[in-house]
Amino acid sequence: MRYSTLVNMASALLLTMLNVSIIGCPMSKDILPCTCKVDLGARSKNVQCMGMNSYDDVYTALHGHFGTHDRVALKVLWSNIHDMPPASFKKLNMSIVNLQLNHDNLE
């Protein structure tokens, strides 16, 4: 094997062990209880948050971990986010290309 191939493999392994994505999802521990997976086909990041007690929980978990250049498909499930202020998702400072709010006690 060539040296450069070994270096690339070692780098990828190290990043995997550290839970860092080369493509751009934040580290899992930084956005808990949300999760992020990259969708290469859609060129977006699928972010799912469950069991949030308020919109502030969503904001705290996600704010600062994505930029306006990030295309995010955001799904919030089984949460109580009835306290959403106007333009609340705009405050997250990310480009939300798909938003799903399921079983969130919205009235």
N, C-alpha and C positions, 0 to 999 in steps of 0.2 A: 504494500500500500504506500501511496505517496504521503509525504510528510504533511502537505496541506490538507489532504483528505482526513488524516488523523486529527489534525488540529480542529477542523470544522466539526468532526464528530464529537470530539471532547467538549467543544464549546456548546454544541447543542445539548449534550448530556448535562452539562453543568447548569445551563439555563433551565432545563426541564426540572432538575433537582431543586433549583431555587424557586421554581414556579413562576418564571418570567417568560412571557411570550415575546418572541422576536417580532411578531406582527403587530402587537399592540394592546392586548388586553392587560389591564392592571393585575397585579398579584392578587390572588383570591382573598388573602387575609385583609387586604386593604379595602375591599368593597363588601365584606360580609354584612348581612346575610345574603347579599346578591351574588350572582355568578355571571361570568362572561365567557363566551365562546366565539371564536372568529368564524364567520361564514365566508369562505373564500369565493364561493360562487356569486354571492350577492355583494361581495366586497363591503361587508358591514360586520358589526359586532353585536351578537345577540346577548342582551343583558336581561336576566330574570331576577326579580326580587319577590320573596314570599314572606308573609307574616309580619309585614311592617305595621307598626302601631299608629303611625301618622305620616303625613307628607314629610315632616322634618326628618324622619328616619330614612326615607328615600334620599332626601337631599344630603344628609350626613354621609350616607354610604357612597354616593356617586359623585358629589361635587368635587371638582379638582382632579378627578382621575381620567377624565375624557376632555377632549378639546373640540372646538367648533368644526375642525376638519374630520372628526370621527363620525362615521355614519353608524348610528345605533338603532337597533330594533329593541325597544324597551317593553318588557312585559312585567306588570305588577299584579300578583295573584294573592288571593286570600289575605287581604290586608284591610286596614281601617284608615283610609286616606281621605276621609270626609272633610279634612281641614285644609284642602288645597286652595291656596290663594290664586287670584287671577295671574295668568302667565307663569304659573309655577314651574312648568317643565322648561320654559325658556331660561329660567334662572340656573338650570343645570349646565348651561354653556356647552351643549353638544348638539349635533345635528341628528334629531330623532326622525328616522325615516319611516318607522312603524311604531305605533303605540297601542298596547293592549292593556286594558284594565278589566280584570275578571274577578268576580266575587270579592269586591272591595268595599262593600257597604256604602256605595255612592247613592245619593238620593236626588 
